[in-house]
Amino acid sequence: YWFNTGGLHWQTWSYATLEALICVALCIALLWLFRDFLNRGRPWLRTLSADAYGIYWIHIFPVVGIQMGLREASLGPLGKFFVTTIAGFLVSWAIAHFVLRRGWLGRKVF
């Protein structure tokens, strides 16, 4: 109840300031953490990084196709979301990696 008084009070100002400081501190801390400790090159991450542009351009077609295929499925909305997410990612990556990057046009563009 100390921070939830509403209106223009020192409590609401201090809560807003605290939230802003925490946000800035988390941003700086996460940048530092990823730069110093999680900046490891894994082969599969390098592959995903190289194929990211192609995945970005091609992903809409597999995702919409999978969604249309799951339209009558007896899964709930959350199940359809997870199936579409995983299958859409895998199909988009496969197309970007094996079709776009290996073709003559893909080598020039993607």
C-alpha positions as CSV (number, residue, x, y, z in Angstrom):
1,Y,0.0,0.0,0.0
2,W,3.0,2.3,0.4
3,F,3.5,2.8,-3.4
4,N,-0.2,2.5,-4.5
5,T,-1.5,5.8,-3.4
6,G,-2.1,7.2,-6.9
7,G,-2.0,10.9,-7.8
8,L,0.9,13.3,-7.5
9,H,2.7,12.2,-4.3
10,W,6.2,11.4,-3.5
11,Q,5.4,7.7,-3.2
12,T,4.2,7.5,-6.8
13,W,7.2,9.5,-8.0
14,S,9.6,7.2,-6.0
15,Y,8.0,4.1,-7.4
16,A,8.2,5.4,-11.0
17,T,11.9,6.4,-10.5
18,L,12.6,2.9,-9.0
19,E,11.0,1.2,-12.0
20,A,13.0,3.3,-14.4
21,L,16.3,2.6,-12.5
22,I,15.6,-1.1,-12.4
23,C,14.8,-1.1,-16.2
24,V,18.1,0.6,-17.0
25,A,20.1,-1.6,-14.6
26,L,18.6,-4.8,-16.1
27,C,19.4,-3.6,-19.7
28,I,23.0,-2.8,-18.8
29,A,23.4,-6.1,-16.8
30,L,22.0,-8.2,-19.6
31,L,24.2,-6.6,-22.2
32,W,27.2,-7.2,-19.9
33,L,26.2,-10.8,-19.2
34,F,25.7,-11.8,-22.8
35,R,28.9,-10.0,-23.9
36,D,31.2,-11.5,-21.3
37,F,29.8,-14.9,-20.5
38,L,27.4,-16.0,-23.2
39,N,29.3,-14.9,-26.3
40,R,30.2,-18.4,-27.4
41,G,30.0,-19.5,-31.0
42,R,28.2,-22.8,-31.4
43,P,28.0,-24.3,-34.9
44,W,24.2,-24.5,-34.9
45,L,24.0,-20.9,-33.7
46,R,26.3,-19.7,-36.5
47,T,24.1,-21.6,-39.0
48,L,21.0,-19.9,-37.7
49,S,22.7,-16.6,-37.7
50,A,23.7,-17.1,-41.4
51,D,20.2,-18.1,-42.3
52,A,18.3,-15.5,-40.3
53,Y,17.6,-13.2,-43.3
54,G,16.3,-16.0,-45.4
55,I,14.1,-17.2,-42.5
56,Y,12.8,-13.7,-42.1
57,W,11.7,-13.5,-45.8
58,I,10.3,-17.0,-46.1
59,H,8.7,-17.7,-42.7
60,I,5.2,-16.4,-43.5
61,F,4.4,-19.0,-46.1
62,P,5.1,-22.1,-44.0
63,V,3.5,-20.5,-40.9
64,V,0.3,-19.7,-42.7
65,G,0.3,-23.1,-44.3
66,I,0.7,-24.9,-41.0
67,Q,-2.0,-22.7,-39.4
68,M,-4.4,-23.6,-42.2
69,G,-3.6,-27.3,-41.8
70,L,-4.2,-27.1,-38.0
71,R,-7.5,-25.2,-38.4
72,E,-9.6,-28.3,-37.9
73,A,-7.3,-30.0,-35.4
74,S,-8.6,-30.9,-32.0
75,L,-5.8,-29.2,-30.2
76,G,-6.5,-26.2,-28.1
77,P,-5.3,-22.7,-29.0
78,L,-2.1,-23.1,-27.0
79,G,-1.3,-26.5,-28.5
80,K,-1.8,-25.1,-32.0
81,F,0.4,-22.2,-31.1
82,F,3.3,-24.5,-30.0
83,V,2.9,-26.8,-33.0
84,T,2.8,-23.9,-35.4
85,T,5.8,-22.2,-33.7
86,I,8.0,-25.3,-33.7
87,A,7.0,-26.6,-37.1
88,G,7.1,-23.2,-38.7
89,F,10.6,-22.5,-37.4
90,L,11.9,-25.9,-38.6
91,V,10.3,-25.7,-42.0
92,S,11.4,-22.0,-42.5
93,W,15.0,-22.8,-41.5
94,A,15.1,-25.9,-43.8
95,I,13.9,-23.8,-46.7
96,A,16.2,-21.0,-46.0
97,H,19.2,-23.2,-45.4
98,F,18.8,-25.9,-48.1
99,V,16.9,-24.1,-50.8
100,L,17.6,-20.3,-50.6
101,R,21.3,-20.4,-49.6
102,R,22.2,-23.3,-51.9
103,G,20.6,-21.9,-55.0
104,W,22.4,-19.6,-57.4
105,L,20.1,-16.6,-56.6
106,G,20.2,-17.4,-52.9
107,R,23.9,-17.2,-52.8
108,K,23.7,-13.6,-54.2
109,V,20.8,-12.4,-52.1
110,F,20.7,-14.5,-48.9
